[in-house]
Amino acid sequence: MITLREALTLPKEEVRELRKDLIAKARESKLNGYISLDQRGEGVPIAIKDNINVKGWEITCGSQILQGYIAPYDATVIQKLQEAGLSPLGRTNMDEFAMGSSTETSCYGKTLNPHDPSRVPGGSSGGSAAVVAEGIAIAALGSDTGGSIRQPAAFCGIVGMKPSYGRVSRYGLTAYGSSLDQIGPMTQDVEDAILLYNILAGYDPKDSTSAPIDSPKIVPNPERKLTIATVPNYIREASRAVQEGYEKAIAALQREGHKIVEVQMMEAKYKIAAYYITAMAEASTNLSRYDGVRYGKRVEAETLREMYIKTRSAGFGDEVKRRILLGTFVLSSGYYDAYYIKAQKARHLIQEEYKRIFQEVDLILSPVAPDVAFEFGSKKSPLEMYLSDLYTIGVNLAGLPAISLPVHQAGGLPVGLQLIGNLFDEQTLFDGAISLQRGIRS
């Protein structure tokens, strides 16, 4: 498969042929990674997750409640792609409103893992990960609220990068958790992730959460020697396949000349509690706008209240309803202090822990998920599914940048690990990632 950096050197006619070829292959695919495709675009084609606005395209977030809604404007990241000579290729499948870890909650049906169709591609950006891994997209955009770029990247054997919160504009991204969401690149290798990140990053006055700071272009330096922390108390929770990948990555980093140290981090259960209370509270607020009045589908009724109830009952799936109910509960009178305020205190402690660790080290090496891609239907309860995010959610609570890349194979399935960087220090993160990639390949 041609890389993004190679595609950007092609003449216009070859780019048009590349687009036609990708669309033809995508239409033959059995993965259900794409929801729709667009033959008309000019520029190097990039797959787009179905929660990012592209003017004139339907945008549904994988939900029946938004079917038929046409985006009236381009997200800032889409404008930046077009200015750089890239263009949207098609919408990729996702968990409904980005709520899930497997792409099973989409109203369009599940996406399959290209390495094993009986297994999930991860979520919520599972469609974006699957199409890149199958070679029917050069690269893709995803969004990461609690690991939704990094976990599907790990399950599908590609590179997925979550920038620092505020580094990439959220204008035009349909919000799930407004203090957590970030758009990021999903690519074949670290070099393409750097290229796409450089296009996307930068302050945007249209986004109130955008950080008003410079975003210098990343020029990777794989020869730079770093101090990288491992987390032994985390790896004990992981499967043997992930532990083997972790050991392999440590050995590769040592061959590259990096210093490896051990750190202890707080139990992941506190991060899970803080994350899900925060995310569900923000989701209940953000999704209140989908009521049949302004967006998407409407179920007719005799009264306004009845129309709200019928529209939301018919339009939202079970997982979205569950999270709205829980989010509304933790924000309600009498429970706000007991749950939401405590979650914010725990979030502060998590942020302080990362600050303390980054006073001593440059990066943290961590698993992305406790195991390789799991089989469809193997998670018997929502809580089991939530626990699969235990390694990724702390990064979002602290707003840090992180990158997942493949380091190992176990039974034909990829094993991905993540490097976590300090706030707004994407340069160091990419320096470490490109060095680790080289060490794994050597």
C-alpha positions in Angstrom: 0.0 0.0 0.0 1.3 3.4 -0.9 2.1 5.7 2.1 0.7 9.1 2.6 4.0 10.8 2.1 4.4 8.9 -1.3 0.9 9.8 -2.3 1.5 13.5 -1.8 4.2 13.4 -4.4 1.9 11.9 -7.1 0.7 14.0 -10.1 -3.0 14.9 -10.1 -4.0 12.3 -12.6 -2.4 9.5 -10.6 -4.1 10.8 -7.4 -7.5 10.5 -9.2 -6.6 6.9 -10.3 -5.6 6.2 -6.7 -9.0 7.4 -5.5 -10.8 5.3 -8.0 -8.7 2.2 -7.1 -9.4 2.7 -3.3 -13.1 3.1 -3.9 -13.2 -0.1 -6.1 -11.4 -2.1 -3.4 -13.6 -0.6 -0.7 -16.8 -1.7 -2.4 -15.5 -5.3 -2.6 -14.5 -5.3 1.1 -16.5 -7.4 3.5 -15.4 -5.5 6.7 -18.1 -2.9 6.8 -15.5 -0.3 7.5 -17.0 2.4 5.3 -20.5 3.8 5.5 -20.3 5.9 2.3 -17.7 6.8 -0.3 -17.2 10.0 -2.4 -15.7 9.7 -5.9 -15.8 13.5 -6.5 -13.0 14.8 -4.3 -9.7 16.2 -5.5 -6.6 15.6 -3.5 -5.0 12.6 -1.8 -7.9 10.6 -0.3 -8.3 10.3 3.5 -11.0 8.3 5.3 -13.0 10.3 7.8 -14.8 9.1 11.0 -18.5 9.6 10.8 -18.5 12.2 13.6 -16.5 14.8 11.8 -18.4 17.4 9.6 -17.7 17.4 5.9 -19.8 20.0 4.1 -22.5 18.3 2.0 -22.0 14.9 3.5 -24.5 13.1 5.7 -23.0 12.9 9.3 -24.7 10.4 11.6 -22.2 9.4 14.3 -23.4 5.8 13.7 -26.8 6.7 15.1 -30.3 6.4 13.6 -31.3 9.7 15.3 -29.0 11.7 12.9 -29.7 9.8 9.7 -30.6 12.3 6.9 -28.7 15.2 8.6 -26.3 16.9 6.1 -23.3 18.8 7.4 -23.6 22.5 6.6 -19.9 23.3 7.0 -16.5 21.7 7.0 -14.7 20.9 10.3 -11.5 22.8 10.8 -9.5 19.6 10.3 -11.2 19.1 6.9 -10.3 22.6 5.8 -6.7 21.9 6.9 -6.6 18.7 4.9 -7.9 20.4 1.8 -5.4 23.2 2.1 -2.6 20.6 2.3 -3.7 18.8 -0.9 -5.7 16.1 0.7 -9.5 15.4 0.5 -12.1 13.3 2.3 -12.7 9.8 0.7 -15.6 8.4 2.7 -17.2 8.1 6.1 -16.0 5.3 8.3 -18.1 3.2 10.7 -18.0 3.9 14.4 -19.7 3.1 17.7 -22.8 5.2 18.1 -21.8 8.7 19.2 -18.4 7.2 19.9 -19.8 5.2 22.9 -18.1 1.8 22.8 -14.9 -0.2 22.4 -15.8 -2.5 19.5 -17.8 -0.7 16.8 -20.7 -3.0 17.6 -23.1 -0.2 18.7 -23.2 1.4 15.2 -26.7 1.5 13.6 -24.9 0.3 10.4 -23.8 -3.0 11.9 -20.4 -4.1 13.2 -17.1 -3.6 11.5 -14.9 -6.7 11.3 -11.2 -6.9 12.2 -9.1 -7.5 9.0 -6.8 -9.9 10.8 -9.7 -12.1 12.0 -13.3 -11.4 11.1 -14.6 -13.1 14.2 -12.9 -10.4 16.3 -13.6 -6.7 16.9 -11.6 -4.0 15.3 -11.8 -1.9 18.5 -13.7 1.2 19.0 -15.0 3.7 18.7 -12.8 4.5 15.6 -12.9 0.9 14.5 -14.0 1.7 10.9 -11.1 4.1 10.5 -8.6 1.5 11.9 -10.0 -1.4 9.8 -9.9 0.4 6.4 -6.3 1.6 6.9 -5.2 -1.9 8.1 -7.0 -3.6 5.1 -5.3 -1.2 2.6 -8.5 0.5 1.4 -7.4 3.8 2.9 -4.0 5.5 2.9 -4.7 7.1 6.2 -7.8 8.1 8.3 -9.0 10.6 10.9 -10.4 9.2 14.2 -11.4 10.8 17.5 -10.2 9.7 20.9 -12.3 10.3 24.1 -10.9 7.5 26.2 -8.7 5.5 23.8 -10.9 5.5 20.7 -8.0 6.1 18.3 -5.3 4.1 20.2 -7.2 0.9 21.0 -8.6 0.2 17.5 -5.1 1.0 16.1 -3.6 -1.6 18.5 -6.3 -4.2 17.6 -5.8 -3.6 13.8 -2.0 -3.3 13.8 -1.7 0.3 12.7 -0.4 3.6 14.2 -2.9 5.8 16.1 -2.1 9.1 17.7 -4.0 11.2 20.2 -2.7 14.8 20.4 -2.7 16.9 23.6 -6.1 18.2 24.5 -6.4 21.6 22.7 -3.7 20.9 20.1 -6.1 20.0 17.3 -9.3 21.9 16.7 -12.5 20.3 17.8 -14.6 22.6 15.7 -16.8 20.4 13.6 -16.3 17.3 15.7 -19.6 16.0 17.2 -19.0 16.2 20.9 -19.2 13.1 23.2 -17.1 14.3 26.2 -16.2 17.9 25.6 -13.3 18.0 28.0 -11.9 14.7 26.7 -12.4 14.4 22.9 -9.5 14.9 20.4 -9.2 14.3 16.7 -6.0 12.5 15.6 -4.3 10.6 12.8 -4.6 6.8 12.1 -1.9 5.7 9.7 0.3 2.9 8.4 3.4 4.1 10.2 4.8 6.7 12.5 6.2 8.8 9.6 2.7 9.2 8.1 1.3 10.0 11.6 3.8 12.9 11.9 2.9 14.2 8.5 -0.8 14.1 9.2 -0.4 15.6 12.7 1.6 18.5 11.3 -1.3 19.3 9.0 -3.9 19.1 11.7 -2.3 20.8 14.7 -2.7 24.5 15.5 -4.8 27.1 17.3 -8.3 27.6 16.0 -10.2 30.7 17.3 -13.5 29.0 16.3 -12.9 26.3 19.0 -13.1 27.6 22.6 -11.1 24.5 23.8 -8.2 25.1 21.4 -5.0 26.0 23.1 -3.8 29.5 22.1 -0.1 28.4 21.7 2.3 27.8 18.9 2.3 24.3 17.3 5.8 23.9 15.8 6.2 21.4 13.0 7.5 18.0 14.1 10.8 17.1 12.6 11.6 13.7 14.1 14.9 12.9 15.7 15.2 9.2 16.2 18.8 9.5 17.5 17.7 11.4 20.6 18.2 9.4 23.8 15.3 9.5 26.2 14.3 8.3 29.7 11.3 6.1 29.3 9.2 4.8 32.2 7.7 1.3 32.5 4.7 0.5 34.8 5.2 -3.0 36.3 2.0 -2.8 38.4 0.0 -2.2 35.2 1.5 -4.9 33.1 0.5 -7.5 35.6 -3.1 -7.0 34.6 -2.3 -7.8 30.9 -2.4 -11.0 29.0 0.7 -13.0 28.2 0.6 -11.8 24.6 0.7 -8.1 25.7 3.4 -8.9 28.3 5.5 -10.5 25.6 5.0 -7.4 23.4 5.9 -5.2 26.4 9.2 -7.1 26.9 9.9 -6.9 23.2 9.4 -3.1 23.2 11.6 -2.6 26.2 14.4 -4.6 24.6 14.0 -2.6 21.4 14.1 0.7 23.3 17.2 -0.4 25.1 18.9 -1.3 21.8 18.1 2.2 20.6 20.0 3.6 23.6 17.1 4.8 25.8 17.2 4.6 29.5 14.4 2.5 31.0 13.2 3.1 34.6 10.3 1.8 36.6 7.5 3.9 38.1 4.4 3.0 40.1 1.0 4.5 39.2 -2.3 4.5 41.0 -4.7 1.6 40.5 -6.5 1.8 37.2 -9.9 1.3 38.9 -9.8 4.9 40.1 -9.2 6.2 36.6 -12.1 4.1 35.2 -14.5 5.5 37.8 -13.4 9.1 37.3 -13.5 8.7 33.5 -16.9 7.1 33.1 -18.6 9.5 35.5 -17.0 12.5 33.7 -17.7 11.2 30.2 -21.3 10.1 30.9 -22.1 13.4 32.6 -20.7 15.4 29.6 -22.5 13.0 27.2 -25.9 13.5 28.8 -25.5 17.3 28.4 -24.1 17.1 24.8 -26.8 14.7 23.6 -29.7 16.6 25.0 -29.7 18.6 21.7 -30.9 15.5 19.7 -34.6 15.7 20.4 -36.2 15.7 16.9 -36.5 19.5 16.7 -33.3 20.6 15.1 -31.3 17.6 13.8 -32.0 14.3 12.0 -35.0 12.1 12.5 -38.3 13.1 14.2 -41.1 10.8 15.4 -44.4 12.6 15.1 -46.5 12.8 18.2 -49.5 14.8 19.6 -47.5 16.8 22.1 -44.0 18.2 22.3 -43.0 16.1 25.3 -44.3 12.9 23.6 -42.3 13.8 20.4 -39.1 14.2 22.5 -39.7 10.8 24.2 -40.6 8.9 21.0 -37.8 10.4 18.9 -35.1 9.7 21.5 -36.4 6.3 22.3 -36.4 5.3 18.6 -33.3 7.1 17.6 -30.8 6.2 20.3 -29.3 2.7 20.8 -29.1 0.9 24.2 -25.5 1.9 25.0 -26.2 5.6 24.3 -29.4 5.5 26.4 -27.5 3.8 29.2 -24.8 6.5 29.3 -27.3 9.3 29.1 -29.2 7.9 32.1 -26.1 7.4 34.1 -24.8 10.8 33.2 -28.1 12.5 34.1 -28.1 10.6 37.4 -24.6 11.7 38.5 -25.5 15.4 37.7 -28.8 15.3 39.5 -29.6 17.0 42.7 -28.4 15.0 45.7 -25.9 13.0 43.7 -23.7 15.7 42.1 -21.4 16.0 45.1 -21.3 12.3 45.8 -20.3 11.3 42.2 -19.4 14.1 39.8 -17.4 16.3 42.2 -15.5 13.3 43.6 -14.7 12.3 40.0 -13.2 15.7 39.3 -11.1 15.5 42.5 -9.9 12.1 41.3 -9.2 13.6 37.9 -7.0 16.2 39.5 -5.0 13.6 41.4 -4.5 11.7 38.1 -3.2 14.9 36.4 -0.9 15.6 39.4 0.5 12.0 39.2 1.4 12.4 35.6 3.0 15.8 36.3 5.2 14.2 39.0 6.3 11.3 36.8 7.2 13.6 33.9 9.5 15.6 36.2 11.7 12.4 36.1 11.1 10.9 32.7 10.4 11.9 29.1 7.9 9.2 28.1 5.8 6.4 29.6 5.5 3.0 27.9 2.1 1.4 28.6 -0.2 -1.3 27.2 -3.1 0.0 25.2 -5.5 -2.9 26.1 -5.3 -5.8 28.5 -5.3 -8.3 25.6 -5.4 -8.6 21.8 -8.7 -8.0 19.9 -11.4 -9.9 21.6 -14.1 -12.0 19.9 -17.6 -10.5 19.1 -19.9 -11.3 21.9 -17.2 -12.2 24.4 -17.9 -9.3 26.7 -21.0 -10.3 28.6 -21.8 -7.0 30.3 -21.2 -3.2 29.7 -18.9 -3.2 32.8 -16.6 -5.8 31.2 -16.4 -3.6 28.1 -15.6 -0.5 30.2 -12.8 -2.3 31.9 -11.1 -2.9 28.6 -10.3 0.8 28.6 -8.3 0.8 31.8 -4.9 1.7 30.2 -6.1 4.5 27.9 -8.5 6.7 29.8 -6.0 8.3 32.2 -4.3 10.0 29.2 -7.6 11.7 28.3 -8.4 12.7 31.8 -4.9 14.4 31.9 -5.2 15.8 28.4 -1.8 14.2 27.4 -0.6 13.1 23.9 -0.1 9.4 23.3 0.6 7.2 20.3 -0.1 3.5 19.8 2.0 1.4 17.4 2.3 -2.3 16.6 5.2 -4.1 18.4 4.3 -7.8 18.3 2.1 -10.6 16.8 0.4 -13.2 18.9 -1.6 -16.0 17.1 -1.8 -13.9 14.0 -3.2 -10.9 15.9 -1.3 -7.6 16.3 -0.2 -6.3 19.7 0.0 -2.6 20.1 1.6 -0.6 22.9 1.4 3.2 23.6 3.9 5.8 24.4 2.5 8.6 26.6 4.1 12.1 26.5 4.0 15.2 28.6 1.4 17.9 27.8 2.1 19.6 24.5 5.3 17.8 24.1 4.4 15.9 20.9 8.0 16.4 19.6 9.4 14.1 22.3 6.5 11.6 21.8 7.2 11.3 18.1 11.0 11.1 18.7 10.4 8.1 21.0 7.8 6.5 18.7 9.9 6.6 15.5 12.8 5.2 17.5 10.7 2.4 18.9 9.4 1.6 15.4 12.9 1.4 14.1 14.0 -0.8 17.1 11.0 -3.2 16.6 11.8 -3.5 12.9 15.5 -4.1 13.3 
